């Protein structure tokens, strides 16, 4: 799928979340794409404040199909939604918790981790920090992504 289609979907999502005054940010591989760390991304990862999780679920369910939850021993987030919007996979995390070596690590969105904003079409899109995602990828054991971030921030 073309990046342009994914960016159109992100713009649509941003319009809804911004209008509802949701605290949110783009993370994952799309964040790495926007920061020039990678040249492509596969889906849209959105991290939101726990208090906004239900609002986000309702807003995005109007745009696409919510998938059935898939429990994972690696994550214990308070809310995790997978959707497909106009053919684009979208993951939404709230109260993001990563389990590593039997310990739970709270990786929830914090205001101070929203480091910058970019324009996608007519919408402002907040970006989560690379530092936070380096930590997240390290906890998930995605060492290649950690390496790419380290190379990019040198």
SULLIN-V220084 format. One line per field, one symbol per residue. phi: phi as a letter, one per 30 degrees, with the letter a starting at -180 (. if undefined). psi: psi as a letter, one per 40 degrees, with the letter a starting at -180 (. if undefined). burial: I if it has 9 or more other ideal C-beta (glycine too) atoms within 8 Angstrom, else O. Layout:
BEGIN
phi->???
psi->???
burial->???
END
This chain:
BEGIN
phi->.deddddddedddeeddddchddaadbiddeddddidbcbbcbccbcbdedcedededddddcaddcdebebddbbddbbbcbbbhicdbcbbbhdbccbhicccdcedcedcddabbcbiccdbdcdddedddeeddddicdddddddeddcd
psi->iidddddddddddddddddefihiihaaddddddeedieiidahhhhiiddedddddddddedahhiiigiheeifidhhhhihhfehhhhhhhfhhhhhfeihhhfihideegdiiihhbeihhihiiddddddddddeegdddddddddde.
burial->OOOOIIIIIIIIIIIIIIOIOIIIIIIIIIIIIIIOIOOOIOIIIIIIIIOIIOIIIOIIIOIIOIOOOOOOOOIOIOIIIIIIIIOIIIIIIIIIIIIIOOOOIOIIIOOOIIOOOOOIOOIOIIIIIIOIIIIIIIIIOOOOIIOIIIOIOO
END
